[in-house]
């Protein structure tokens, strides 16, 4: 059975500072924020937020905030959230299996050299492509039937965010050995998932 590590506080609804790629720095190939992220990447963040929120104590849940922009008279916020919450782990399992097929063979890395830089750099794109497929499926289930306007919900996704696709050669200082050791761990063990969120608490 896959181990699942969950770290949860509460979902952040408002942010005092806006995250964007203009101020981002580091060893990354691509940077996305609210202004330029593809819908599939926003869908990934959307599902992650809904799943993390579902793990919270009921009185602190705020998943309705993420779905309210796409609501129609045909489906309420609770039903929308219930539809999306199980999708996250379902899709993440597919992402993990696909990445492992790309990276590993017989629970060991396929390659020992610079090939791993290419494979690791492709992993972000692999995830986005899989989420794009499932975004099309969700549109077919919900948007086409008038139950929920998913595109509107994603367009108006509330939190500010920055998502960077790492350049693994730069991030690992060009060391093929360091990346190989990291790949070895990923190929040998089940992957762990961490969910972290926070909320602002008003002062009395």
PEPERA-V34150 format. One record per pair of residues at least 6 apart in sequence whose C-alpha atoms are under 6 Angstrom apart, sorted by the first residue. I is the first residue (numbers start at 1). J is the second residue. D is the distance in whole Angstrom. If there is no record, write none. Layout:
i,j,d
I,J,D
I,J,D
//
This chain:
i,j,d
4,192,6
4,193,6
5,192,6
5,193,6
5,194,5
6,194,5
6,195,5
7,194,6
7,195,5
7,196,5
8,195,6
8,196,5
8,197,6
9,197,5
9,198,5
10,197,5
10,198,4
10,199,5
11,53,6
11,197,5
11,198,5
11,199,5
12,198,5
12,199,4
18,160,6
19,160,6
19,161,5
19,162,6
20,33,5
20,162,6
21,31,6
27,166,6
27,167,6
27,170,6
27,171,5
28,165,5
28,166,4
28,167,5
29,165,6
29,166,6
29,167,5
30,164,6
30,165,5
31,163,6
31,164,4
32,162,6
32,163,5
33,161,5
33,162,4
40,128,6
40,131,5
40,132,5
41,128,6
47,88,6
50,63,6
50,85,6
51,85,5
52,195,6
53,61,6
64,77,6
67,153,6
69,153,5
70,148,6
70,149,4
70,150,6
70,152,5
70,153,5
71,148,5
72,148,6
74,147,5
75,147,6
95,127,6
103,109,6
104,110,5
104,187,6
107,187,5
107,188,5
108,184,6
108,187,5
109,183,6
109,184,6
112,180,6
113,176,6
114,176,6
117,168,6
117,169,6
142,148,5
143,149,5
//
